[in-house]
Amino acid sequence: MKSVMTPLLFTLFIFVLLPANDFAQGKFIYIYHNGHNVVTGYSVGVNGAITQLQGSPFSTGALENDGGFIGIKEATAVQVGNHLFVSNSESRNISAFAINPDTGFLTSVTGSPFPTGLPFRGQSSLAATPNGKFLYQGFAGQNAIAGYSIASDGTLVGLAGFPMLVGGLFNIQVSPDGRFLAIAQWFDRKIAMYRIGNDGTIVAVPGSPFPTAGGGNSVGVEFNCAGDLLFGVESRPLRASTPTGVSAYRMAANGSLTLVPGSPFIVNHNGNGAIAIGPDDRHLFVSNGPNNSVFAFNIGSDGSLSAVPGSPFANPEKFFTFGFGIDREGTLLYVLNSGFVATLSVYAILPGGALNIVPNAPVFIDSESLTSLVVYPARLCAPARVFDICIQDDGNNNVLRINSTSGDYDFTNCSGSTLSGTGVLTKRGSTITLQQYSGDRRLLVKIDGAVNKATAYIQTQGMNFTITDRNIADDTCACAAH
C-alpha cells in the first residue's frame, strides 16, 4: 500500500504559483525591551522557528529610560486587533503601533506616543477589551487604574471617570467577552472584579474584592474562554512558609467569584504570575519562577486542576521565567526568560497538555532583562473543535485529528511542528478523503474504515510529513513527553 501511495502523492503535490493573498496570515511575537524603549518583532515558522523581522527593533518614541521592576509578570504591551500598545511608565505615555498582518512590520500611529496626563510613574500593566474599544492601564505600587478609548486608527483618548484608585494593584486582565476587568491585588491578597460599562467605565461587582484561597499574594489572573472560570496565581507572602498555588473561581453572570473546592491547588512554586490557558480551555500553564520549569494542569469541567503527567516541564534556560504567550491554535507556548541575559523558549503543546521544547529554542533576545511578550494573532476564544477521527503513524508517532463533519483537522509531529485548518471532505462508502490545497500547504488524507487503515501526506513550507496507519483501532493519539 505504501509503495503505491507514495508516487501518487508526490504527483498530486505539484506546486503552482498562487497570488499573495492566498497565503495564511503570519504569526509574530513582539517583545518590549526594558530600558531600551524598543519593541523587537519576530516571525514564527510552522516548526516554531523564530526569526527577527526586517526593520526590527521598532522605537517606542519614549523620551526616558522606562525600565521597571524585573521578575514579575507585567503586560506592559498588549495587542488589540491589528494594533500594539506599549506602556512607557517613566515617560508617562503609551506608544501605539499598527501591525501589518502579512509581514508583522510595526508602523507608529500618528500622534504616538500618547501622553497619559497622569502623575503616576513606575511599572504598569495594560489590558484591552477584545472589541478594540477600550484600553486600561494599571499602575503597580500606585494602586490606580486609567482608562482610554481606542479609535479605529489606534489613537487613544482618556476616558471620563479615570484615574480610579484601587487597592494593592499588581496586574490586570479583561475577560474574553469584554464585560469584566480583574485586578490581582498583591499586598491585599485579593482579586478585585469590575464590570465594564458600554462607555468604558468600571464598577465593582457584588462582593468584590475576593480573598485568595491560600492567603498568598495575588500576582496573576486569567479567564477561561468560556468566561465562567477565573484562575489566580498566588506567590508566597514575605517571610512566610505558606505553599503557593493556583486558585480557581467560578464566575457568576454578574462577575462575582466563588472558590472551586480544592483551591488552592498547591504547586509549591516560587510564582511570579505568568499564567496562560489554551483556546480549548483544557489546559492551564503556570511559570515556576526562578526554578526553570513550567507547570501544566488539566482543567476539569468543575474548574478543578490536576497535574498533567510529567509536570513540571524543564526549561533549558537557567533564568527567571516570567512571560507567557500561546498562539491562536493553542499549539505553541512561548516563554520569556530573564536574568543576566534574556532568552525566549518555545514549547510544543502536545495533545493531553504535555510540553516538548522546540529544537531550535531557546533564542537569545537581549543582554538585559525584558518586561513583556505579545503573541500575534492572539489566542482566539471560540467553541472548541471536536475531533471524532484520529490517525497516528505506526513508526514516527505523527498525529492527525479530524472532524468527519466539518473537515477541521489538527496535526502534530510531536516535536514542535503543528498545523491546523479546515479541508474538503469526501465520503464514499467506508472511505473518507480529506484534502486542502492552499498557498502554504498541501494535505491529502485517505481513511478506509472497512479495513481500519489510513494514509496522510502533508507538505508545508518546505517540510514533508507522512502518516501510515495500518490499524486505526489501536491508536493512542497522544504524544509522549520527552
C-alpha positions as CSV (number, residue, x, y, z in Angstrom):
1,M,0.0,0.0,0.0
2,K,2.8,2.4,1.0
3,S,4.8,1.8,-2.2
4,V,1.7,2.5,-4.3
5,M,0.6,5.7,-2.5
6,T,3.9,7.5,-2.3
7,P,4.5,8.2,-6.1
8,L,0.8,9.1,-6.4
9,L,1.0,11.6,-3.6
10,F,4.1,13.2,-5.0
11,T,2.4,13.5,-8.3
12,L,-0.6,15.3,-6.7
13,F,1.6,17.8,-4.9
14,I,3.0,19.8,-7.8
15,F,3.1,23.5,-6.7
16,V,1.7,26.3,-8.7
17,L,2.3,30.0,-8.1
18,L,-0.6,31.5,-6.2
19,P,-1.5,35.1,-5.5
20,A,0.0,36.6,-2.3
21,N,-3.4,36.9,-0.7
22,D,-3.9,33.2,-0.8
23,F,-1.2,32.8,1.9
24,A,-2.3,32.4,5.5
25,Q,-1.8,35.2,8.0
26,G,1.6,35.3,9.6
27,K,2.5,34.5,13.2
28,F,4.6,37.0,15.1
29,I,6.0,37.7,18.5
30,Y,6.7,41.2,19.9
31,I,8.9,41.7,22.9
32,Y,9.2,45.0,24.8
33,H,12.8,45.7,25.9
34,N,13.2,47.1,29.4
35,G,15.2,50.3,29.4
36,H,15.8,50.4,25.6
37,N,12.4,51.9,24.6
38,V,12.1,49.5,21.6
39,V,9.9,46.6,20.6
40,T,11.6,43.7,18.8
41,G,9.5,41.6,16.4
42,Y,9.9,38.0,15.3
43,S,8.2,35.8,12.8
44,V,7.3,32.3,13.8
45,G,7.7,29.4,11.3
46,V,5.5,26.4,11.1
47,N,8.0,24.4,13.2
48,G,8.3,27.1,15.9
49,A,11.5,28.6,14.5
50,I,12.0,32.3,15.5
51,T,13.4,34.8,13.0
52,Q,13.8,38.6,13.7
53,L,11.7,40.8,11.5
54,Q,13.2,43.0,8.9
55,G,13.3,46.6,10.3
56,S,13.1,45.4,13.9
57,P,13.6,46.7,16.6
58,F,10.9,49.4,16.5
59,S,11.3,52.5,18.6
60,T,8.5,53.4,21.0
61,G,9.4,57.1,20.9
62,A,9.7,57.3,24.6
63,L,12.0,60.0,26.0
64,E,13.2,58.4,29.2
65,N,14.5,55.1,30.5
66,D,11.3,53.2,31.0
67,G,12.7,50.3,33.0
68,G,10.8,48.8,35.8
69,F,10.9,46.1,38.5
70,I,12.1,42.8,36.9
71,G,10.8,39.3,37.7
72,I,7.1,40.0,37.7
73,K,4.5,39.2,35.0
74,E,3.6,42.7,33.8
75,A,1.7,43.0,30.5
76,T,3.4,46.3,29.6
77,A,2.4,45.6,26.0
78,V,-0.9,44.4,24.6
79,Q,-2.3,43.6,21.2
80,V,-5.8,44.9,20.2
81,G,-6.9,43.8,16.7
82,N,-4.1,45.0,14.4
83,H,-2.6,47.4,16.9
84,L,0.0,47.0,19.5
85,F,0.2,49.3,22.6
86,V,3.2,49.7,24.9
87,S,3.2,51.4,28.3
88,N,6.1,53.8,28.8
89,S,5.6,54.3,32.5
90,E,8.5,56.6,33.3
91,S,7.7,58.8,30.3
92,R,4.0,58.8,31.3
93,N,2.8,57.9,27.8
94,I,1.6,55.0,25.7
95,S,3.1,54.1,22.3
96,A,0.7,52.7,19.6
97,F,1.7,50.8,16.5
98,A,-0.2,49.4,13.5
99,I,0.6,45.8,12.8
100,N,1.0,44.6,9.2
101,P,-0.8,41.2,9.4
102,D,1.3,39.8,6.5
103,T,4.8,41.0,7.4
104,G,4.5,41.8,11.1
105,F,6.1,45.2,10.4
106,L,5.2,47.9,13.0
107,T,4.3,51.4,12.0
108,S,3.9,54.1,14.6
109,V,0.3,55.5,14.9
110,T,0.1,59.2,14.1
111,G,0.4,61.1,17.4
112,S,2.2,58.3,19.2
113,P,3.3,58.2,22.0
114,F,0.1,59.5,23.6
115,P,0.6,61.4,26.9
116,T,-1.5,59.9,29.7
117,G,-1.6,63.3,31.6
118,L,-1.3,61.3,34.8
119,P,1.2,61.8,37.7
120,F,1.8,58.1,38.1
121,R,5.2,56.6,37.3
122,G,6.7,53.1,37.7
123,Q,5.7,49.8,36.3
124,S,2.3,49.5,34.8
125,S,0.2,46.8,33.1
126,L,-2.2,47.0,30.1
127,A,-5.3,45.2,29.2
128,A,-7.9,45.8,26.5
129,T,-11.4,44.8,25.6
130,P,-11.5,42.2,22.7
131,N,-13.7,44.5,20.6
132,G,-10.9,47.0,20.5
133,K,-12.9,49.9,22.1
134,F,-11.2,50.4,25.5
135,L,-7.7,50.1,26.9
136,Y,-6.9,50.0,30.6
137,Q,-3.6,50.8,32.4
138,G,-2.9,49.6,35.9
139,F,-0.2,51.3,37.9
140,A,1.6,48.9,40.2
141,G,2.6,50.4,43.5
142,Q,0.4,53.5,42.8
143,N,-2.9,51.5,43.2
144,A,-4.5,53.4,40.4
145,I,-6.1,52.5,37.1
146,A,-6.6,54.6,34.0
147,G,-8.9,54.1,31.0
148,Y,-8.8,55.1,27.3
149,S,-11.0,54.8,24.3
150,I,-9.3,53.4,21.2
151,A,-10.1,54.9,17.8
152,S,-10.1,52.8,14.6
153,D,-6.7,54.1,13.7
154,G,-5.2,53.4,17.2
155,T,-5.4,56.9,18.6
156,L,-6.0,57.0,22.4
157,V,-8.2,59.4,24.3
158,G,-8.6,59.4,28.1
159,L,-12.0,58.1,29.4
160,A,-14.1,60.2,31.8
161,G,-14.1,58.9,35.4
162,F,-10.4,57.9,35.4
163,P,-8.0,57.5,37.0
164,M,-9.6,55.4,39.8
165,L,-7.9,54.3,43.0
166,V,-8.0,50.6,43.6
167,G,-6.3,48.5,46.4
168,G,-3.0,46.8,46.1
169,L,-2.9,46.7,42.2
170,F,-0.3,44.3,40.7
171,N,-1.7,43.0,37.4
172,I,-4.9,43.4,35.4
173,Q,-6.9,41.3,32.9
174,V,-10.0,41.7,30.8
175,S,-12.5,38.8,30.2
176,P,-12.7,37.3,26.7
177,D,-16.3,38.8,26.3
178,G,-15.0,42.2,27.4
179,R,-17.6,42.5,30.2
180,F,-15.3,42.3,33.2
181,L,-11.9,43.6,34.5
182,A,-10.0,41.5,37.0
183,I,-7.3,43.0,39.2
184,A,-4.7,40.9,41.1
185,Q,-4.1,42.8,44.3
186,W,-0.6,41.9,45.7
187,F,-0.5,43.2,49.2
188,D,-4.2,42.9,49.8
189,R,-4.0,39.2,48.8
190,K,-7.3,39.5,46.9
191,I,-8.8,39.6,43.4
192,A,-11.0,42.6,42.6
193,M,-13.7,42.3,39.9
194,Y,-15.2,45.2,38.0
195,R,-18.0,45.3,35.4
196,I,-17.1,47.3,32.2
197,G,-19.9,49.6,31.0
198,N,-20.8,50.4,27.4
199,D,-18.9,53.7,27.9
200,G,-15.8,52.0,29.3
201,T,-16.4,53.0,32.9
202,I,-15.9,50.3,35.6
203,V,-18.0,49.4,38.7
204,A,-17.1,46.9,41.4
205,V,-19.2,43.7,41.2
206,P,-21.1,42.4,44.3
207,G,-18.7,41.0,46.9
208,S,-15.5,42.4,45.4
209,P,-12.7,42.0,46.3
210,F,-12.4,38.3,46.8
211,P,-9.7,36.8,49.0
212,T,-7.1,34.3,47.7
213,A,-7.7,30.8,48.9
214,G,-4.3,30.2,50.3
215,G,-3.6,33.6,51.8
216,G,-0.8,34.2,49.3
217,N,-0.1,37.4,47.4
218,S,-2.2,37.7,44.2
219,V,0.2,38.1,41.3
220,G,-1.6,36.9,38.2
221,V,-5.1,36.3,36.9
222,E,-6.5,34.6,33.7
223,F,-10.1,34.0,32.4
224,N,-11.0,30.8,30.5
225,C,-12.5,31.3,27.1
226,A,-16.0,30.2,28.2
227,G,-16.0,33.1,30.7
228,D,-17.2,31.1,33.6
229,L,-13.9,30.4,35.3
230,L,-11.1,32.7,36.7
231,F,-7.7,31.4,37.8
232,G,-5.5,33.3,40.2
233,V,-1.8,32.7,40.9
234,E,-0.6,33.2,44.5
235,S,3.0,33.8,45.5
236,R,4.4,33.2,48.9
237,P,4.0,36.1,51.3
238,L,7.2,37.7,52.6
239,R,8.8,35.8,55.5
240,A,6.2,33.0,55.2
241,S,6.4,29.3,54.6
242,T,2.9,29.1,53.1
243,P,2.9,26.8,50.0
244,T,2.0,28.7,46.8
245,G,-0.5,27.6,44.2
246,V,-3.3,28.4,41.9
247,S,-6.9,29.2,43.0
248,A,-9.8,28.5,40.7
249,Y,-13.0,30.6,40.9
250,R,-16.5,30.0,39.4
251,M,-17.6,33.3,37.9
252,A,-21.3,34.2,38.1
253,A,-23.2,36.1,35.4
254,N,-22.7,39.3,37.5
255,G,-18.9,38.7,37.8
256,S,-18.9,37.6,41.4
257,L,-16.4,34.8,42.3
258,T,-16.9,31.6,44.2
259,L,-13.9,29.4,45.1
260,V,-13.8,26.0,43.4
261,P,-13.5,23.2,46.0
262,G,-9.9,22.1,46.5
263,S,-8.4,25.6,45.9
264,P,-5.6,26.5,46.1
265,F,-4.2,23.7,44.0
266,I,-0.7,23.5,45.5
267,V,2.3,23.5,43.2
268,N,5.0,24.7,45.6
269,H,6.4,27.1,43.1
270,N,8.1,30.5,43.6
271,G,5.5,32.0,41.4
272,N,5.5,35.4,39.6
273,G,2.1,35.4,38.0
274,A,2.8,34.2,34.4
275,I,-0.3,32.2,33.6
276,A,-1.9,31.1,30.3
277,I,-4.8,29.0,29.2
278,G,-5.1,27.3,25.8
279,P,-8.0,28.3,23.5
280,D,-9.8,25.0,24.1
281,D,-10.0,25.7,27.8
282,R,-8.5,22.3,28.6
283,H,-5.0,23.1,29.9
284,L,-3.5,25.8,32.1
285,F,0.2,26.7,32.3
286,V,1.9,28.5,35.2
287,S,5.5,29.7,35.4
288,N,7.8,28.2,38.0
289,G,9.6,31.5,38.7
290,P,13.3,31.0,39.0
291,N,13.0,27.2,39.2
292,N,13.5,26.8,35.5
293,S,10.3,24.9,34.7
294,V,6.6,25.3,33.7
295,F,3.7,23.7,35.4
296,A,0.9,22.2,33.3
297,F,-2.6,21.4,34.5
298,N,-5.7,19.7,33.1
299,I,-8.8,21.8,33.8
300,G,-11.8,19.8,34.9
301,S,-15.4,20.5,34.0
302,D,-15.9,21.8,37.5
303,G,-12.8,24.1,37.3
304,S,-10.6,21.8,39.4
305,L,-7.0,21.4,38.4
306,S,-4.9,18.2,38.1
307,A,-1.3,18.0,37.1
308,V,-0.5,16.9,33.5
309,P,1.7,13.7,33.7
310,G,5.3,14.8,33.6
311,S,4.6,18.3,35.0
312,P,6.6,20.5,35.8
313,F,8.4,20.6,32.4
314,A,12.0,21.6,32.5
315,N,13.1,24.9,30.9
316,P,16.7,24.6,29.5
317,E,17.3,28.2,30.5
318,K,18.6,29.0,33.9
319,F,16.9,32.3,34.2
320,F,13.8,33.7,35.7
321,T,10.7,32.6,33.8
322,F,8.1,35.4,33.8
323,G,6.5,36.0,30.4
324,F,4.0,33.7,28.6
325,G,2.1,33.6,25.3
326,I,0.1,31.0,23.5
327,D,-0.5,31.0,19.7
328,R,-4.0,31.2,18.2
329,E,-4.3,27.5,17.6
330,G,-3.1,26.6,21.1
331,T,-0.2,24.5,19.8
332,L,2.8,26.6,20.9
333,L,3.7,28.1,24.3
334,Y,6.3,30.9,24.3
335,V,8.2,31.6,27.5
336,L,10.2,34.7,28.1
337,N,13.2,34.2,30.4
338,S,15.1,37.0,32.1
339,G,18.3,37.1,34.1
340,F,21.8,38.3,33.2
341,V,20.6,37.8,29.6
342,A,17.1,37.4,28.1
343,T,16.0,34.4,26.0
344,L,12.8,33.0,24.5
345,S,11.9,29.3,24.9
346,V,9.3,27.7,22.7
347,Y,7.3,24.6,23.7
348,A,5.1,22.4,21.6
349,I,1.8,21.8,23.4
350,L,1.1,18.2,22.9
351,P,-2.4,16.5,22.9
352,G,-3.0,16.0,26.6
353,G,-1.2,19.2,27.7
354,A,2.4,17.9,28.0
355,L,5.2,20.2,26.8
356,N,8.1,19.5,24.5
357,I,10.8,22.1,24.0
358,V,11.1,23.1,20.3
359,P,14.5,22.0,19.0
360,N,15.7,25.5,17.8
361,A,14.8,27.1,21.2
362,P,15.9,28.9,23.3
363,V,16.6,32.0,21.2
364,F,18.9,34.8,22.6
365,I,17.0,38.0,22.7
366,D,18.9,40.6,24.7
367,S,21.8,41.1,27.1
368,E,19.4,42.8,29.6
369,S,16.0,41.9,31.2
370,L,12.7,42.5,29.4
371,T,9.2,43.2,30.5
372,S,6.6,41.9,28.1
373,L,5.8,39.4,25.4
374,V,2.9,39.7,23.0
375,V,1.8,36.9,20.5
376,Y,0.0,37.9,17.2
377,P,-2.6,36.8,16.3
378,A,-3.7,36.4,19.9
379,R,-5.5,33.5,21.5
380,L,-8.8,33.1,19.7
381,C,-11.6,32.2,22.1
382,A,-14.1,30.1,20.0
383,P,-16.1,27.0,20.5
384,A,-13.6,24.1,21.0
385,R,-13.2,22.0,17.9
386,V,-14.3,18.4,18.3
387,F,-12.4,15.6,16.5
388,D,-14.0,12.2,16.1
389,I,-11.3,10.5,14.0
390,C,-7.6,10.2,14.8
391,I,-4.8,8.6,12.9
392,Q,-1.3,8.0,14.1
393,D,1.8,6.8,12.2
394,D,3.0,3.4,13.1
395,G,6.6,4.5,13.4
396,N,7.1,8.2,13.8
397,N,4.0,8.9,16.0
398,N,2.8,11.8,13.8
399,V,-0.8,12.5,14.9
400,L,-3.7,13.9,12.8
401,R,-7.1,14.5,14.3
402,I,-10.1,15.1,12.1
403,N,-13.7,16.2,12.4
404,S,-15.5,14.0,9.9
405,T,-18.4,16.5,9.5
406,S,-16.7,19.9,9.3
407,G,-13.3,18.9,7.8
408,D,-11.4,20.6,10.7
409,Y,-8.0,19.0,11.3
410,D,-5.1,19.3,13.8
411,F,-1.7,17.9,13.1
412,T,1.4,17.5,15.2
413,N,4.6,15.6,14.7
414,C,5.1,15.6,18.5
415,S,8.4,17.5,18.2
416,G,7.2,21.1,17.6
417,S,5.7,21.1,14.1
418,T,2.0,21.7,14.2
419,L,-0.7,22.6,11.6
420,S,-4.4,23.3,11.9
421,G,-7.0,24.1,9.3
422,T,-10.2,23.0,7.5
423,G,-10.1,20.8,4.4
424,V,-12.6,19.4,1.9
425,L,-14.2,16.1,2.9
426,T,-15.3,13.5,0.5
427,K,-17.1,10.3,1.7
428,R,-17.7,7.3,-0.5
429,G,-18.9,4.2,1.4
430,S,-16.4,3.4,4.1
431,T,-13.7,5.7,2.6
432,I,-13.1,9.2,3.7
433,T,-10.8,11.6,1.9
434,L,-9.7,15.0,3.2
435,Q,-7.8,17.5,1.0
436,Q,-6.6,21.0,1.3
437,Y,-4.5,22.8,-1.4
438,S,-3.7,26.4,-0.4
439,G,-0.8,28.9,-0.6
440,D,1.1,27.5,2.3
441,R,0.2,23.8,2.4
442,R,-0.8,20.6,0.6
443,L,-2.7,18.0,2.5
444,L,-4.2,14.7,1.4
445,V,-5.7,12.1,3.8
446,K,-7.3,8.8,2.9
447,I,-9.1,6.7,5.6
448,D,-10.5,3.2,4.8
449,G,-12.9,2.4,7.6
450,A,-13.6,-1.1,6.2
451,V,-10.0,-2.3,6.9
452,N,-9.1,0.4,9.6
453,K,-6.2,1.7,7.6
454,A,-5.2,5.3,6.8
455,T,-2.5,7.3,5.0
456,A,-1.7,11.0,5.0
457,Y,0.7,13.3,3.3
458,I,1.3,16.9,4.5
459,Q,3.6,19.4,2.8
460,T,4.1,22.9,4.2
461,Q,6.9,25.5,4.0
462,G,9.5,23.1,2.6
463,M,8.7,20.3,5.1
464,N,7.1,16.9,4.4
465,F,5.2,14.8,6.9
466,T,3.6,11.3,6.3
467,I,1.4,9.0,8.2
468,T,1.0,5.3,7.6
469,D,-1.5,3.8,10.0
470,R,-2.2,0.1,9.5
471,N,-4.6,-0.2,12.4
472,I,-6.7,2.9,13.4
473,A,-8.3,0.9,16.2
474,D,-5.0,0.7,18.3
475,D,-4.1,4.5,18.1
476,T,-3.5,6.3,21.4
477,C,-3.4,9.7,19.6
478,A,-1.2,11.0,22.4
479,C,2.4,12.3,22.2
480,A,4.8,11.1,24.8
481,A,6.7,13.9,26.5
482,H,10.5,13.7,26.2
